[in-house]
Each structure stands twice: as C-alpha cells, then as structure tokens.
Amino acid sequence: MDTLNLFPLYLSFRVASTATLVGFLFGLPVAWFLSRGRGKAVDFLDTLTNLPVVLPPTVLGYYLLVLLGRQSPLGAFLEDTWGARIVFTPTGAIIASTVVSIPYLIKAAKTAFLEINEDYLNAARLLGRNEFNIFVTIVMPIAWRGIVAGTTMSFVRALGDFGTTLMVSGSIPDKTMTMPIAIYDALQAGDKAMANLLVLIMTGIAVTVLFTINLLERKMRKG
C-alpha cells in the first residue's frame, strides 16, 4: 500500500464546504420562490432543479463540459476576459459538486417553507414588515429544521460526488483529485488496501457528520 496522501481529503472538504455555501446562498431564494409561486413556469423551474438527481452523472458532467469548456462561448469568454479556466481545475470540481448537491437543499427547504402557516406572514405584512424582514425573522426560524436537514444532505452529497466531478475536473493528483476519485484511482491501480482505507475514512466522515447534525437537532428541539 502506498503512503496515504491527505490532499484528496482536504480538497474534498474544501469543495464540499464551498459547494454547500454556494448552494445555501442560491438555493434558499429558489426554494422560497418555488414554495410561493404558481403556474407552469414555476413547475418548469421546479423540474429543472430536480434534474441533477435523476440524470446520470456522466450526462450531467457532459452538459457542464459543453457549457464551461474552452470551446464554449462562456468558457472562452471567461478565459479570454479574466484568464479563468473552469474545466480540470478545483473551481470545476466546486461547480460540479454544487450542481449535484443543491437539489437536496432546495427540496428540503421548499417542503419546510410550504408547512409555514400563511397567517403568520400575513400578520407580519399588516404590521408593515417588508418581505426580507419577514423571511429573516419569521420564515427562517420556523423552517430551520428543514433547512439544516437540506444543508446537511447537500454537504454529504457534495463530499461524495464522483461521476460529475470526474467529468468536469478530472483526476489530477494534488490538484483536482477528491476522495471518491482517489478511491477509484486506487482500485484502478490494484491497491485494494488503499482503496479500503479511503472508503473507511469517507464512511466514517459521513456517519460522523450525520450523527452530529442529528444530535444538534435533538438538543435544539429540547431547548
């Protein structure tokens, strides 16, 4: 067995944390809009947000490559204007992980928002509060359990993504190789001992994160 390289673990946490933060900032407004909106346009957007869950990772990765690759208008613009390359970089891994993980946050937050009694919101509007104030002071405190659950699932999903991340960022050692990709490479190299060790580490991390969040939720309910 080769010496354990901790870079994939560091990169996985960096990618998952950043993807979860980006997903939180963009996913919550989308979830709120979907819970309030009506009509075919809203239904279509809802369908799009769930596509990453059902599409094969290779298909999703292919779409991202077409959208962000150097030959695409967007990819060429980013590189020519700011010298920013997306494909085969840690940034590409973050984008891929965000795309595959954000649906879990949106789904959980939307469900939590739908359960809020509309009378609370209407009462706040009658008192003169604006929508942003209502969202921060009423909606978030009521829906926090669903938001925490969705954020947790989003983080764990981003941490464990393989197919889409591999398609977009590749498996460059000490640059874009996350833990799932490192496990795949160890198996490809026939190093089963290393693969087993990495699998145990990933399983331990996932169990620890979920157990800790459940414990915190239970304590906050009692509090």
C-alpha positions as CSV (number, residue, x, y, z in Angstrom):
1,M,0.0,0.0,0.0
2,D,1.3,3.5,-0.9
3,T,1.7,6.2,1.7
4,L,-1.6,7.9,2.5
5,N,-2.0,11.2,0.7
6,L,-4.3,13.6,2.7
7,F,-4.6,16.1,-0.1
8,P,-7.8,14.4,-1.6
9,L,-9.4,14.6,1.9
10,Y,-8.5,18.3,2.2
11,L,-9.8,19.0,-1.3
12,S,-13.0,17.1,-0.7
13,F,-13.8,19.1,2.4
14,R,-12.9,22.4,0.6
15,V,-15.0,21.5,-2.4
16,A,-18.0,20.3,-0.3
17,S,-17.9,23.2,2.1
18,T,-17.7,25.8,-0.8
19,A,-20.4,24.0,-2.8
20,T,-22.7,23.9,0.3
21,L,-22.2,27.6,0.9
22,V,-22.9,28.5,-2.7
23,G,-25.9,26.2,-2.7
24,F,-27.2,27.8,0.5
25,L,-26.9,31.3,-0.9
26,F,-28.6,30.4,-4.2
27,G,-30.8,27.5,-3.1
28,L,-32.8,29.2,-0.4
29,P,-34.2,32.0,-2.6
30,V,-35.0,29.5,-5.2
31,A,-36.8,27.2,-2.7
32,W,-38.7,30.2,-1.3
33,F,-39.8,31.2,-4.8
34,L,-40.9,27.7,-5.7
35,S,-42.9,27.5,-2.5
36,R,-44.7,30.8,-3.2
37,G,-45.0,30.7,-7.0
38,R,-47.7,29.2,-9.1
39,G,-48.0,28.4,-12.8
40,K,-46.3,26.4,-15.5
41,A,-43.1,28.5,-15.4
42,V,-42.7,27.7,-11.7
43,D,-43.4,24.0,-12.3
44,F,-40.8,24.0,-15.1
45,L,-38.2,25.6,-12.8
46,D,-39.0,23.0,-10.1
47,T,-38.4,20.3,-12.7
48,L,-35.0,21.8,-13.7
49,T,-33.9,21.9,-10.0
50,N,-34.6,18.2,-9.7
51,L,-32.9,17.1,-12.9
52,P,-29.4,16.6,-11.3
53,V,-31.0,14.0,-9.0
54,V,-32.2,11.8,-11.9
55,L,-29.7,12.4,-14.6
56,P,-26.8,10.1,-14.8
57,P,-23.6,11.8,-13.5
58,T,-21.9,11.4,-16.9
59,V,-24.7,13.1,-18.7
60,L,-24.7,16.0,-16.1
61,G,-20.9,16.2,-16.4
62,Y,-21.2,16.3,-20.2
63,Y,-23.6,19.2,-20.1
64,L,-21.3,21.1,-17.8
65,L,-18.3,20.4,-20.1
66,V,-20.3,21.7,-23.0
67,L,-21.3,24.8,-21.0
68,L,-18.0,25.6,-19.4
69,G,-15.4,24.1,-21.7
70,R,-12.8,26.2,-23.5
71,Q,-14.7,25.7,-26.8
72,S,-17.9,27.0,-25.4
73,P,-18.9,30.7,-25.7
74,L,-19.0,31.1,-21.8
75,G,-15.8,29.2,-21.3
76,A,-14.0,31.1,-24.0
77,F,-15.3,34.4,-22.6
78,L,-14.1,33.6,-19.0
79,E,-10.7,32.6,-20.2
80,D,-10.2,35.5,-22.6
81,T,-11.5,38.1,-20.3
82,W,-10.3,37.1,-16.9
83,G,-7.9,34.2,-17.7
84,A,-10.2,31.9,-15.7
85,R,-10.3,28.2,-16.7
86,I,-13.1,26.1,-15.2
87,V,-12.5,22.6,-16.6
88,F,-9.9,20.5,-14.9
89,T,-9.5,22.9,-12.0
90,P,-10.7,22.9,-8.4
91,T,-13.2,25.5,-9.4
92,G,-14.7,23.0,-11.9
93,A,-15.0,20.5,-9.0
94,I,-16.8,23.1,-6.9
95,I,-19.3,23.9,-9.7
96,A,-19.9,20.2,-10.4
97,S,-20.5,19.4,-6.7
98,T,-22.8,22.4,-6.3
99,V,-24.9,21.3,-9.2
100,V,-25.3,17.8,-8.0
101,S,-25.9,18.8,-4.3
102,I,-28.1,21.9,-4.5
103,P,-31.4,20.0,-5.3
104,Y,-31.3,18.3,-1.9
105,L,-31.2,21.7,-0.1
106,I,-33.9,23.2,-2.4
107,K,-36.2,20.2,-1.9
108,A,-35.9,20.2,1.9
109,A,-36.2,23.9,2.3
110,K,-39.2,24.1,-0.1
111,T,-41.0,21.5,1.9
112,A,-40.3,23.4,5.1
113,F,-41.5,26.6,3.6
114,L,-44.7,25.1,2.4
115,E,-45.5,24.0,6.0
116,I,-45.5,27.6,7.4
117,N,-48.9,28.9,8.3
118,E,-49.7,31.7,5.9
119,D,-51.5,33.6,8.7
120,Y,-48.1,34.4,10.3
121,L,-46.8,36.0,7.2
122,N,-50.0,38.0,6.5
123,A,-50.0,39.3,10.1
124,A,-46.4,40.5,9.7
125,R,-47.3,42.2,6.4
126,L,-50.2,44.0,8.2
127,L,-47.7,45.3,10.8
128,G,-45.7,46.9,8.0
129,R,-42.8,44.4,7.7
130,N,-41.1,44.1,4.3
131,E,-40.6,40.7,2.7
132,F,-36.9,40.4,3.5
133,N,-37.6,41.1,7.2
134,I,-40.4,38.5,7.2
135,F,-38.1,35.9,5.6
136,V,-35.3,36.5,8.1
137,T,-37.3,36.9,11.3
138,I,-40.3,34.6,10.7
139,V,-39.7,32.2,7.8
140,M,-36.1,31.1,8.7
141,P,-36.8,30.5,12.5
142,I,-39.8,28.4,11.7
143,A,-38.3,26.4,8.8
144,W,-34.8,26.0,10.3
145,R,-35.0,22.2,10.8
146,G,-35.8,21.6,7.1
147,I,-33.1,24.0,6.1
148,V,-30.5,22.3,8.4
149,A,-31.5,18.9,7.1
150,G,-31.2,20.0,3.5
151,T,-27.9,21.7,4.1
152,T,-26.5,18.6,5.7
153,M,-27.7,16.3,2.9
154,S,-26.2,18.8,0.4
155,F,-22.8,18.8,2.1
156,V,-22.7,15.0,2.3
157,R,-23.8,14.7,-1.4
158,A,-21.1,17.2,-2.5
159,L,-18.5,15.4,-0.4
160,G,-19.2,12.1,-2.0
161,D,-19.8,13.1,-5.6
162,F,-17.7,11.1,-8.2
163,G,-19.0,11.0,-11.7
164,T,-19.9,14.6,-12.4
165,T,-16.8,15.9,-10.6
166,L,-14.5,13.5,-12.5
167,M,-16.0,14.6,-15.9
168,V,-15.5,18.3,-15.2
169,S,-12.3,18.5,-13.1
170,G,-10.5,15.2,-13.9
171,S,-8.3,13.3,-11.6
172,I,-5.1,15.4,-11.5
173,P,-3.0,14.3,-8.4
174,D,-2.6,17.1,-5.8
175,K,-4.8,19.4,-7.9
176,T,-8.3,18.1,-8.6
177,M,-8.3,14.6,-7.1
178,T,-11.0,14.4,-4.4
179,M,-11.6,11.4,-2.1
180,P,-14.1,9.5,-4.3
181,I,-11.8,9.9,-7.3
182,A,-8.8,8.8,-5.2
183,I,-10.7,5.6,-4.3
184,Y,-11.4,4.9,-8.0
185,D,-7.7,5.5,-8.9
186,A,-6.6,3.2,-6.1
187,L,-8.9,0.4,-7.4
188,Q,-7.7,1.0,-11.0
189,A,-4.1,0.7,-9.7
190,G,-4.9,-2.6,-7.9
191,D,-4.2,-1.1,-4.5
192,K,-7.1,-2.6,-2.6
193,A,-5.6,-1.8,0.8
194,M,-5.5,1.9,0.0
195,A,-9.0,1.8,-1.5
196,N,-10.3,0.1,1.6
197,L,-8.7,2.7,3.9
198,L,-10.1,5.6,1.9
199,V,-13.5,4.0,1.9
200,L,-13.4,3.6,5.7
201,I,-12.4,7.3,6.1
202,M,-15.2,8.5,3.8
203,T,-17.8,6.3,5.6
204,G,-16.6,7.5,9.0
205,I,-16.8,11.1,7.9
206,A,-20.3,10.7,6.5
207,V,-21.6,8.9,9.6
208,T,-20.0,11.4,11.9
209,V,-21.5,14.4,10.1
210,L,-25.0,13.0,10.0
211,F,-24.8,11.8,13.7
212,T,-23.6,15.2,14.8
213,I,-26.3,17.1,13.0
214,N,-29.0,14.8,14.3
215,L,-27.6,15.3,17.8
216,L,-27.6,19.1,17.5
217,E,-31.2,19.0,16.1
218,R,-32.4,16.9,19.1
219,K,-30.7,19.3,21.5
220,M,-32.2,22.4,19.8
221,R,-35.7,20.8,19.9
222,K,-35.3,20.3,23.7
223,G,-34.0,23.8,24.1
